[in-house]
Each structure stands twice: as C-alpha cells, then as structure tokens.
C-alpha cells in the first residue's frame, strides 16, 4: 500500500511540474517575422527542444554575455550585428558553438 501511495505522489508531482513547464507561448503560435527588427541587425534564435532535465536551466552565454536561460521547450531570440559569435552553455558538460552571422541585403 505504501508503494502505491508513493507512486501516486510521484505521478502527481511529475504532472504538476510538466504543467508548469508548458505555460507561455509556443514557437508555432508566434509570428516572429512580424516582430520588428533594427536594420543592420540579424536575429539569433535559441531553442531547447527537450524536456530532459527540465529542472536544470543553464545560462546561455553569447560572446561571454548572458542572454538568457535554456528552458525546456522554450525559445527566445536576440538581435545582433554581423560578426563572429560563440554560444556557451554549461551543466555537467560545457557545450560550445561558434558561427558567423552574415546579413544579406
């Protein structure tokens, strides 16, 4: 009987956490093309397509500047001028991605 109670409590906790993580607009509901952007700026999107490790929300650094947090199924964007960029995020493992942002006219 105690095992059944533990399983039910665990299930309720998981459902509660999952419902909190799904609040807010979804990417498919946003029309980001209509959000204004400064001329001479490019848009860099950050998206975390997973619920694995949902309680962990590592900082996202863009050229050593914190621009946000990696939230499960969450996204955000920043506008930046063309140039070289490095994105770093860390949990138990540090992940790094470098790219060049080029604006086309």
CNS distance restraints for C-alpha pairs under 8 A (distance, minus, plus):
assign (resid   1 and name CA) (resid   5 and name CA) 6.43 0.50 0.50
assign (resid   2 and name CA) (resid   6 and name CA) 6.22 0.50 0.50
assign (resid   3 and name CA) (resid   7 and name CA) 6.18 0.50 0.50
assign (resid   4 and name CA) (resid   8 and name CA) 6.18 0.50 0.50
assign (resid   5 and name CA) (resid   9 and name CA) 6.14 0.50 0.50
assign (resid   6 and name CA) (resid  10 and name CA) 6.08 0.50 0.50
assign (resid   7 and name CA) (resid  11 and name CA) 6.11 0.50 0.50
assign (resid   8 and name CA) (resid  12 and name CA) 6.23 0.50 0.50
assign (resid   9 and name CA) (resid  13 and name CA) 6.21 0.50 0.50
assign (resid  10 and name CA) (resid  14 and name CA) 6.21 0.50 0.50
assign (resid  11 and name CA) (resid  15 and name CA) 6.17 0.50 0.50
assign (resid  12 and name CA) (resid  16 and name CA) 6.09 0.50 0.50
assign (resid  13 and name CA) (resid  17 and name CA) 6.18 0.50 0.50
assign (resid  14 and name CA) (resid  18 and name CA) 6.06 0.50 0.50
assign (resid  15 and name CA) (resid  19 and name CA) 6.13 0.50 0.50
assign (resid  16 and name CA) (resid  20 and name CA) 6.43 0.50 0.50
assign (resid  17 and name CA) (resid  21 and name CA) 6.38 0.50 0.50
assign (resid  18 and name CA) (resid  22 and name CA) 6.50 0.50 0.50
assign (resid  19 and name CA) (resid  23 and name CA) 7.03 0.50 0.50
assign (resid  21 and name CA) (resid  54 and name CA) 7.80 0.50 0.50
assign (resid  21 and name CA) (resid  72 and name CA) 7.05 0.50 0.50
assign (resid  21 and name CA) (resid  73 and name CA) 7.94 0.50 0.50
assign (resid  22 and name CA) (resid  73 and name CA) 7.76 0.50 0.50
assign (resid  25 and name CA) (resid  29 and name CA) 6.31 0.50 0.50
assign (resid  25 and name CA) (resid  30 and name CA) 7.02 0.50 0.50
assign (resid  26 and name CA) (resid  30 and name CA) 6.69 0.50 0.50
assign (resid  26 and name CA) (resid  74 and name CA) 7.55 0.50 0.50
assign (resid  27 and name CA) (resid  74 and name CA) 7.99 0.50 0.50
assign (resid  27 and name CA) (resid  75 and name CA) 7.08 0.50 0.50
assign (resid  31 and name CA) (resid  35 and name CA) 7.24 0.50 0.50
assign (resid  37 and name CA) (resid  41 and name CA) 7.06 0.50 0.50
assign (resid  37 and name CA) (resid  79 and name CA) 7.35 0.50 0.50
assign (resid  38 and name CA) (resid  79 and name CA) 7.88 0.50 0.50
assign (resid  40 and name CA) (resid  81 and name CA) 6.11 0.50 0.50
assign (resid  40 and name CA) (resid  82 and name CA) 7.77 0.50 0.50
assign (resid  40 and name CA) (resid 103 and name CA) 7.38 0.50 0.50
assign (resid  41 and name CA) (resid  79 and name CA) 5.68 0.50 0.50
assign (resid  41 and name CA) (resid  80 and name CA) 5.02 0.50 0.50
assign (resid  41 and name CA) (resid  81 and name CA) 4.46 0.50 0.50
assign (resid  41 and name CA) (resid  82 and name CA) 6.87 0.50 0.50
assign (resid  41 and name CA) (resid 103 and name CA) 7.50 0.50 0.50
assign (resid  42 and name CA) (resid  79 and name CA) 5.36 0.50 0.50
assign (resid  42 and name CA) (resid  80 and name CA) 5.30 0.50 0.50
assign (resid  42 and name CA) (resid  81 and name CA) 5.82 0.50 0.50
assign (resid  42 and name CA) (resid  82 and name CA) 6.62 0.50 0.50
assign (resid  42 and name CA) (resid 101 and name CA) 7.11 0.50 0.50
assign (resid  42 and name CA) (resid 102 and name CA) 7.64 0.50 0.50
assign (resid  42 and name CA) (resid 103 and name CA) 6.30 0.50 0.50
assign (resid  43 and name CA) (resid  77 and name CA) 6.49 0.50 0.50
assign (resid  43 and name CA) (resid  78 and name CA) 5.75 0.50 0.50
assign (resid  43 and name CA) (resid  79 and name CA) 4.48 0.50 0.50
assign (resid  43 and name CA) (resid  80 and name CA) 6.42 0.50 0.50
assign (resid  44 and name CA) (resid  77 and name CA) 5.38 0.50 0.50
assign (resid  44 and name CA) (resid  78 and name CA) 5.40 0.50 0.50
assign (resid  44 and name CA) (resid  79 and name CA) 6.23 0.50 0.50
assign (resid  44 and name CA) (resid  80 and name CA) 7.42 0.50 0.50
assign (resid  45 and name CA) (resid  75 and name CA) 7.10 0.50 0.50
assign (resid  45 and name CA) (resid  76 and name CA) 5.93 0.50 0.50
assign (resid  45 and name CA) (resid  77 and name CA) 4.29 0.50 0.50
assign (resid  45 and name CA) (resid  78 and name CA) 6.75 0.50 0.50
assign (resid  46 and name CA) (resid  70 and name CA) 7.94 0.50 0.50
assign (resid  46 and name CA) (resid  75 and name CA) 5.37 0.50 0.50
assign (resid  46 and name CA) (resid  76 and name CA) 5.47 0.50 0.50
assign (resid  46 and name CA) (resid  77 and name CA) 5.90 0.50 0.50
assign (resid  47 and name CA) (resid  70 and name CA) 7.43 0.50 0.50
assign (resid  47 and name CA) (resid  73 and name CA) 6.98 0.50 0.50
assign (resid  47 and name CA) (resid  74 and name CA) 5.83 0.50 0.50
assign (resid  47 and name CA) (resid  75 and name CA) 4.27 0.50 0.50
assign (resid  47 and name CA) (resid  76 and name CA) 6.82 0.50 0.50
assign (resid  48 and name CA) (resid  70 and name CA) 6.12 0.50 0.50
assign (resid  48 and name CA) (resid  71 and name CA) 6.36 0.50 0.50
assign (resid  48 and name CA) (resid  72 and name CA) 5.48 0.50 0.50
assign (resid  48 and name CA) (resid  73 and name CA) 5.22 0.50 0.50
assign (resid  48 and name CA) (resid  74 and name CA) 5.71 0.50 0.50
assign (resid  48 and name CA) (resid  75 and name CA) 6.55 0.50 0.50
assign (resid  49 and name CA) (resid  72 and name CA) 6.51 0.50 0.50
assign (resid  49 and name CA) (resid  73 and name CA) 4.91 0.50 0.50
assign (resid  49 and name CA) (resid  74 and name CA) 7.38 0.50 0.50
assign (resid  50 and name CA) (resid  54 and name CA) 7.88 0.50 0.50
assign (resid  50 and name CA) (resid  72 and name CA) 5.45 0.50 0.50
assign (resid  50 and name CA) (resid  73 and name CA) 5.71 0.50 0.50
assign (resid  51 and name CA) (resid  72 and name CA) 5.00 0.50 0.50
assign (resid  51 and name CA) (resid  73 and name CA) 6.59 0.50 0.50
assign (resid  52 and name CA) (resid  72 and name CA) 7.52 0.50 0.50
assign (resid  53 and name CA) (resid  72 and name CA) 7.95 0.50 0.50
assign (resid  54 and name CA) (resid  71 and name CA) 7.06 0.50 0.50
assign (resid  54 and name CA) (resid  72 and name CA) 5.47 0.50 0.50
assign (resid  56 and name CA) (resid  71 and name CA) 7.87 0.50 0.50
assign (resid  56 and name CA) (resid  91 and name CA) 7.84 0.50 0.50
assign (resid  57 and name CA) (resid  69 and name CA) 5.77 0.50 0.50
assign (resid  57 and name CA) (resid  70 and name CA) 5.16 0.50 0.50
assign (resid  57 and name CA) (resid  71 and name CA) 5.50 0.50 0.50
assign (resid  57 and name CA) (resid  72 and name CA) 7.86 0.50 0.50
assign (resid  58 and name CA) (resid  69 and name CA) 5.56 0.50 0.50
assign (resid  58 and name CA) (resid  70 and name CA) 5.53 0.50 0.50
assign (resid  58 and name CA) (resid  71 and name CA) 7.95 0.50 0.50
assign (resid  58 and name CA) (resid  89 and name CA) 6.26 0.50 0.50
assign (resid  58 and name CA) (resid  90 and name CA) 6.07 0.50 0.50
assign (resid  58 and name CA) (resid  91 and name CA) 6.24 0.50 0.50
assign (resid  59 and name CA) (resid  66 and name CA) 6.55 0.50 0.50
assign (resid  59 and name CA) (resid  67 and name CA) 7.77 0.50 0.50
assign (resid  59 and name CA) (resid  68 and name CA) 5.94 0.50 0.50
assign (resid  59 and name CA) (resid  69 and name CA) 4.43 0.50 0.50
assign (resid  59 and name CA) (resid  70 and name CA) 6.37 0.50 0.50
assign (resid  59 and name CA) (resid  89 and name CA) 5.95 0.50 0.50
assign (resid  59 and name CA) (resid  90 and name CA) 7.19 0.50 0.50
assign (resid  60 and name CA) (resid  66 and name CA) 5.72 0.50 0.50
assign (resid  60 and name CA) (resid  67 and name CA) 5.97 0.50 0.50
assign (resid  60 and name CA) (resid  68 and name CA) 5.35 0.50 0.50
assign (resid  60 and name CA) (resid  69 and name CA) 5.38 0.50 0.50
assign (resid  60 and name CA) (resid  70 and name CA) 6.53 0.50 0.50
assign (resid  60 and name CA) (resid  87 and name CA) 6.89 0.50 0.50
assign (resid  60 and name CA) (resid  88 and name CA) 6.02 0.50 0.50
assign (resid  60 and name CA) (resid  89 and name CA) 5.02 0.50 0.50
assign (resid  61 and name CA) (resid  65 and name CA) 5.05 0.50 0.50
assign (resid  61 and name CA) (resid  66 and name CA) 4.37 0.50 0.50
assign (resid  61 and name CA) (resid  67 and name CA) 5.92 0.50 0.50
assign (resid  61 and name CA) (resid  68 and name CA) 7.47 0.50 0.50
assign (resid  61 and name CA) (resid  86 and name CA) 7.95 0.50 0.50
assign (resid  61 and name CA) (resid  87 and name CA) 5.56 0.50 0.50
assign (resid  61 and name CA) (resid  88 and name CA) 5.15 0.50 0.50
assign (resid  61 and name CA) (resid  89 and name CA) 6.36 0.50 0.50
assign (resid  62 and name CA) (resid  66 and name CA) 6.33 0.50 0.50
assign (resid  62 and name CA) (resid  67 and name CA) 6.44 0.50 0.50
assign (resid  62 and name CA) (resid  85 and name CA) 6.71 0.50 0.50
assign (resid  62 and name CA) (resid  86 and name CA) 5.74 0.50 0.50
assign (resid  62 and name CA) (resid  87 and name CA) 4.69 0.50 0.50
assign (resid  62 and name CA) (resid  88 and name CA) 6.69 0.50 0.50
assign (resid  63 and name CA) (resid  85 and name CA) 5.87 0.50 0.50
assign (resid  63 and name CA) (resid  86 and name CA) 5.22 0.50 0.50
assign (resid  63 and name CA) (resid  87 and name CA) 6.45 0.50 0.50
assign (resid  64 and name CA) (resid  86 and name CA) 7.98 0.50 0.50
assign (resid  64 and name CA) (resid  87 and name CA) 7.98 0.50 0.50
assign (resid  64 and name CA) (resid  88 and name CA) 7.79 0.50 0.50
assign (resid  67 and name CA) (resid  78 and name CA) 7.61 0.50 0.50
assign (resid  68 and name CA) (resid  76 and name CA) 7.87 0.50 0.50
assign (resid  70 and name CA) (resid  74 and name CA) 7.07 0.50 0.50
assign (resid  70 and name CA) (resid  75 and name CA) 7.82 0.50 0.50
assign (resid  71 and name CA) (resid  75 and name CA) 7.46 0.50 0.50
assign (resid  81 and name CA) (resid 101 and name CA) 7.62 0.50 0.50
assign (resid  82 and name CA) (resid 100 and name CA) 7.36 0.50 0.50
assign (resid  82 and name CA) (resid 101 and name CA) 4.86 0.50 0.50
assign (resid  82 and name CA) (resid 102 and name CA) 5.13 0.50 0.50
assign (resid  82 and name CA) (resid 103 and name CA) 6.07 0.50 0.50
assign (resid  83 and name CA) (resid 100 and name CA) 5.58 0.50 0.50
assign (resid  83 and name CA) (resid 101 and name CA) 5.27 0.50 0.50
assign (resid  83 and name CA) (resid 102 and name CA) 6.78 0.50 0.50
assign (resid  84 and name CA) (resid  98 and name CA) 7.44 0.50 0.50
assign (resid  84 and name CA) (resid  99 and name CA) 6.01 0.50 0.50
assign (resid  84 and name CA) (resid 100 and name CA) 4.47 0.50 0.50
assign (resid  84 and name CA) (resid 101 and name CA) 6.33 0.50 0.50
assign (resid  85 and name CA) (resid  98 and name CA) 5.65 0.50 0.50
assign (resid  85 and name CA) (resid  99 and name CA) 5.48 0.50 0.50
assign (resid  85 and name CA) (resid 100 and name CA) 6.04 0.50 0.50
assign (resid  85 and name CA) (resid 101 and name CA) 7.25 0.50 0.50
assign (resid  86 and name CA) (resid  96 and name CA) 6.90 0.50 0.50
assign (resid  86 and name CA) (resid  97 and name CA) 5.61 0.50 0.50
assign (resid  86 and name CA) (resid  98 and name CA) 4.24 0.50 0.50
assign (resid  86 and name CA) (resid  99 and name CA) 6.49 0.50 0.50
assign (resid  87 and name CA) (resid  96 and name CA) 5.61 0.50 0.50
assign (resid  87 and name CA) (resid  97 and name CA) 5.16 0.50 0.50
assign (resid  87 and name CA) (resid  98 and name CA) 6.29 0.50 0.50
assign (resid  88 and name CA) (resid  94 and name CA) 6.97 0.50 0.50
assign (resid  88 and name CA) (resid  95 and name CA) 5.63 0.50 0.50
assign (resid  88 and name CA) (resid  96 and name CA) 4.52 0.50 0.50
assign (resid  88 and name CA) (resid  97 and name CA) 6.62 0.50 0.50
assign (resid  89 and name CA) (resid  94 and name CA) 5.81 0.50 0.50
assign (resid  89 and name CA) (resid  95 and name CA) 5.41 0.50 0.50
assign (resid  89 and name CA) (resid  96 and name CA) 6.74 0.50 0.50
assign (resid  90 and name CA) (resid  94 and name CA) 4.19 0.50 0.50
assign (resid  90 and name CA) (resid  95 and name CA) 6.18 0.50 0.50
